[in-house]
C-alpha cells in the first residue's frame, strides 16, 4: 500500500523543473525528469471525459480574500495551518500570525528547493535538493529554505523530510511562536519576525488584513476538526459531471505502483500519487459501505510500521463489485450514503501503512481483489493515458 519515493520524484520533479530555465544543480536529480505521465480523470465508455478538479482541494475552492485571489492549493495549505493551531489549543491570533508569515514567505505554497544557492556546499545542496522528492507546489532556491514558511534544515527546524510535511511545518512554526514573550499581545509583524528572524522582518504587517480575513473564514472548520479529529470533513469540492452508469478514474496524477506481489505480500490495488489533499472521487455509482479510520491513528501521516489503510472509504457498486480508497487525509461521506459516479469521497493523504501521499485504489469482486488497470480498461478508462482530454 505504500507510495514509492521514486514515483513521487518523477511526478513532482519534472512538473516543476519544466518551469525553470536551468536543470537541477545536483546531477543525482536529473533522473527525476524521466517518465512523467500526466493523468486526469476519464469518463466511462461512450461518455465525455471529465477531468479531476484542479481548482479544488481539502481547503475548498479558490477564494478572493482581502482583495487577493487564492487558489485551492493555497486555501488547502491555509486550512492546514489553521487546523494545526486549533489542534494545539491555540487561539485564532496564532493562525493569523502564521498565515501572514506563510503568505510573505511562499504565498502559502509548499516550496521545494533545488539546492542551487551559492551559499550551500555541494553536500548541503544535495541534501536540500531531496525536497524535490516530496509533494510540492513550486521551486525555490533561497539557501536551504523549504515549505510554506521557508524553514531551514541547517537552522535546526527539522529534517528535509519533516519540513516537507505541511502539518509538521505548521507545528514547528507554532512551537517557536509560543516561546516568544507576550506573542499574544504584541503586533503581528513582531511576533512573526521573532519566529522567522527574516531580513525583511517588517514585511509581515502588509499581509495582516489578508491573514485576519482568512483566519475568520477558516477558523470555524479548524475548531470543528479539533473537536472531532476522526477524519470526516465537509464535502467542500463539487462532484464531477459524469453520466450515470459510467466508470471514471478516481483521482488525478501519476500511477506510481501497480497491482501485484510486493515484498512477499499482494499489493491489492494501484497507487496514484498527487499533491496532498488532491480530491478523490467515486469511480462509479454505489453506496458507501464504510468511511472510517482503519489504523491505530489517522490524525497524521502513517508509516510502514503502522498497519491498515488509514482513512478508508469502501463503496458497493452491486453485483459483488466494491472499490476501496485508502490512505485518505480525510473523507467526506458516511456509511450507508448513496453516491453517484464522480461524487467527492475524500482527499489524497498518507495515513495508515504509507510512506508518501497517494491514493491506494482497489477493485474487488465478491471480496477478491482484481487488478484495477484491466478492470477499468474494459470499461473505457485508461489509468496510463497520457492525455485524457
N, C-alpha and C positions, 0 to 999 in steps of 0.2 A: 504493500500500500504506500510505501514511502516514495516521495518525489525524488528525482535524481538531481544532484547539483549540476551534472553535465548538461542535462536537458534545460534546466533553468538558465545556465550560462548561455547556451545557444540562443534561447528565446529572447533573453533580455539584452545581452551584449550587442548582438547585431542590430537590434531595433534602435539603439541609441548611438552606436558607432556610425551608422549611416548619417547621423545628424552633425557630425563633427568633421572638420576638414582633414585632420591627420589621423593616422592609425593609433591605436593604443600604444603607449610608450613601452610597456613591458612585453617583450616578444611572446612570453608564455600565454598571453591572452589573445594572440592573433587567431588561434584556432576557434575562438568563440564566435567568429564571424561566419562559420560554416553552417550549412544545413538548416537555416531558418525556414520554416514553413508557416507563413501566416494563415491562421484559421479563423473561421467565424461560424455562426450558426447556419445550418442548412435546413430548409424545409423538407418535408417528406415527398413521396412520389407524386408527380403531377401537380406539385404545389410551388408557388413562387417562393424564392429564398427570402429568409428573414435574418438579418444579422443581429448578433447579441448587442445589447445596448451599450455602446461605448460612452454614453453620456449619463451613465447611472452606476452607482456603487452602493455600498452599505450606508454611506452618508446621505444617500438620496440623489436627486438630480441636481444639476448645477443651479446656482442661485446668484443673484446680484445682491451684494451685502455692502452697505455704506457706499454705494456707487461703484463698487468693484465687482467685476464678473469672476465668479469662481466656478470651475467645472466640477464634475462629480468626483474626480480623483482628489482634488483639493478638499472638497466637502467631506469626503470619506476620511482623510487624514485628520481634518479638523474635528470630526466627531470622535475619532480615537483619542485625540488629545484631551477633549472634554471628558470622555468616558473614564480615562485614567485618573483625572483629577477627582471625579466623583467617587470612583472606586477606592481612592486613597483617603476619602473623608475630608478632602479639601473643599474650600468654598469656590464660588464662581469666579472670584477675582484671580485665583490661581490659574484657571483656564484662560482668562483674559490675558494675563501676562504671557502665558505660554503661546497663545495664538498670535499675539503681536510679534513675539520673538520668532516664531516659525515663519510668519509671512515675510519679515525682514530678511531672514537668513536664506530661505529657499522658496518663497512664495507657496509655502505649505506643500512641498513636494518631497518625496523620498529620493534624494540625490545620491547616486554612486559617485565614485571618484576614480579617474583613470590613472592616478599616480604620476601625472606628468609635471607636477610642480617642481621647479628647480631647487626648491628648499629641501627636498627629500633626497636621501641617499637611495642607491639602487635597491637595497634591501627594504627600506621603508616604502619605496614606490611599489614594490612587488606586493607587499602586504596590503597597502592601501587599495591597489587595483583589484584585490579579491572581492571588493564590494560589488564589482560588476557581475559576480556570480549570484547575487541575491536580487529579488524583485526590486525594481527601482523605476522612477518616473522621469529621470533625466540624468545628465552627466555634469559633474563639477570637477574642479581641479585646484581648489584653494587648499594648499598644504595637504594635510591628511583628513580634511573635514568631510563628513558624510551625513546623510539623512536630513530630516526636516529641520533640525536645529543646527546642522553643520557642526556636530560634535566630533572631537578629535581623539582617535585611539591613542596617539602619542601623548596626549594630555591627561590620560587616565580615565576617560569617560567609559571605557569598556573595550572589548574586542571588536573587530570589524563585524564579525557575525552578530554580536549582540546589538551593535549600533544600527545595523540594517533591519532590525525588527522595530516597527513603528511604536509598538507598545513599550518596549524597553527604552526607546529613545525618550518617550514622554515621561516614563518613570524616572529616568536618570535626570531629566530636567527638574522635575518636582523635588527629587531628593536633595538637590542643591538649593532650590528655591527656598525650601522650608528652613534651611540653615542660615538664610540671610536675616539679620536682625530687623525686626519690625516690617518684614516684607508685606504684611497685610495692609499697612497704612502708608508706606512710602509711595511716591509716584511710580507709575508703571515702568517708565524708562529706567529708573534707578534700580528697581527690582530685577528687571531683565538684564541690565548691564552687570549687576553683581553676580549673576549666574554665568553670563556669557563671556565677560571681560573682552568685549569687542573693541576694535579700533574705531568703530563708528557707533559708539555707545548711545549717542543722542538720537539715533535714527528710529529707535523703537517707538518713541512717542508719536511719530507720524501715523502709526497704524493702530493707535488706541481706539479711534471710533470704529474701525473695522472689527477689531477684536471684541469690543463691547457688544456690538450688534450680533456678531457671530456667536458669542457665548450665549446671548439671550435666546437665539434660535436653537442651539444645540443642548443647552443645559437640562431642559426637561427630559429629553431622551437619555442623557447621561445619568441623571438621577434615577430614572426608571431602570436602566441597565444595572446600576449599582445595587438597587433594591432586589432585583431578581436576575442574577447573572447566569442563568442556566443556558442561554444560547438562543432563545427565541427573541426575535426583533420584529418590528412592524414591517410590512411589505412596502417599502418606500419606493421601489422601482416598478414601472409599468411592465406588464407581461408583453410577450412578443405577439404580433398579429399573425397567427399561423392558422391555417384551415383545420377544423376539427378532423380527427382521424389521421392526421399526419404524424410522422416521427421527425424529430429535429436533433441537431447537435446540442447537447445540454449546456455548453458554455463555450466561450471564445478562447482562442490562443492555441498553444502547441501541445501535441501529444508527446510526452516525454518518456513514457514507459508503457509497454504493451501487455497484453494478456499472455499468461504462461508461467512456467516454473521460475521461481526466484528463490535462491538460497535453500533449496530443498522443500519449499512450500509452493503452493499455487498462488500466483498473483491473479486474483479472480476478476480483474477488470482492467481498465486503462486509466492512466493518469494524464490529465490535461492541465498544464501549468500556465497560469496567467498572473497578473498583478493581484496582490492581496485584495480581497473583497470584490473581485470580479463577479457579476451576477451569474447565478446558476438557475437554469430553467427546467421545468418538467419536459422530458423527452417525448412524452405522449400523453394523451388523456388518461386519467386514472383517479385513484383515491389514495390518500395518504395512509399508509399502514402504521408508520411511526415517524416521529420527529423528536429526537432526543439525544442526549449525551450518552455514548456507549463506552466511554473510558472513565478512568478514575477522576479526571477533571477535564473540563472543556473551556475554562475561562481564560486560557492562554495556550500558546503553542505546545504541542506534544514533543515526543522524541521516540527513538527506536526502542527505548526501554519501557514505553507505555503501550499497553495493549488496547485494541479496539479501533473503531473508525473515528473516534472523536464525535463531533456533532454529525449525526447521520439522519438523512431523510430517505425513507423507503416508500415507493409507490407501487400500487397494484393496478395493472393495466387490463386485467381479465384474462381468461384462458390460461391461467397459470403463469403469466408473464409478470415479472416485477423488475424494477430498477432501483439501484441504490446510489446515493450521492453522499460521499464520505469526506471527512476532514474539514467540514464547513466551519467558517469562522462564526457563523450564526445561521439560523434557519427562520423562515417566515411563514411556515404552515404548521398545522396541528393535526394530530391523528384523527382519522375519520373525515377529513375535509376532502371534498371532490375538487380536482384540479383539471384545468384544460391544458392541452399541449401549449407550451410557451409561458405557463404561469411561473412567476418567480418563486423558487423554493428555498433559496439561500444564497450564500456567498462563498467563494473560494477561500480556504484557510489552510491551517496546518495543525489542526487539533488531532489528538489521538496518536496512533502509530505512524508518525510522519516526520520527514526531515526537511520539508520545504513546502511552500504554498502551492496547492494544486487541488483539483477535484479528482477524487477516485470514483470512477463511474463503472457500475456493474449492470449487466443484464442477466436475469435468471429465468429459467423455465422450470416450473414445478420445484423450485428450490435449488436446482443445479445451475452453477454459473456457466455462462456461454461467453465466447469472445465477442465483445461489442462491435468490433470493426466489421466482420462479415454480416453480423445481425443488422446493423444499421445500413450497410451497403445494399442488402436485399430490400431495404425499404427506401432506397434512393438517397441515402445520406453517406457521404464520403468523409470520414474523420481525417483523412490526409489530403483533403482538397487544398490546392494552392490558392485558388481564387474563387470563393463561393458566390461572389456577387455576379 
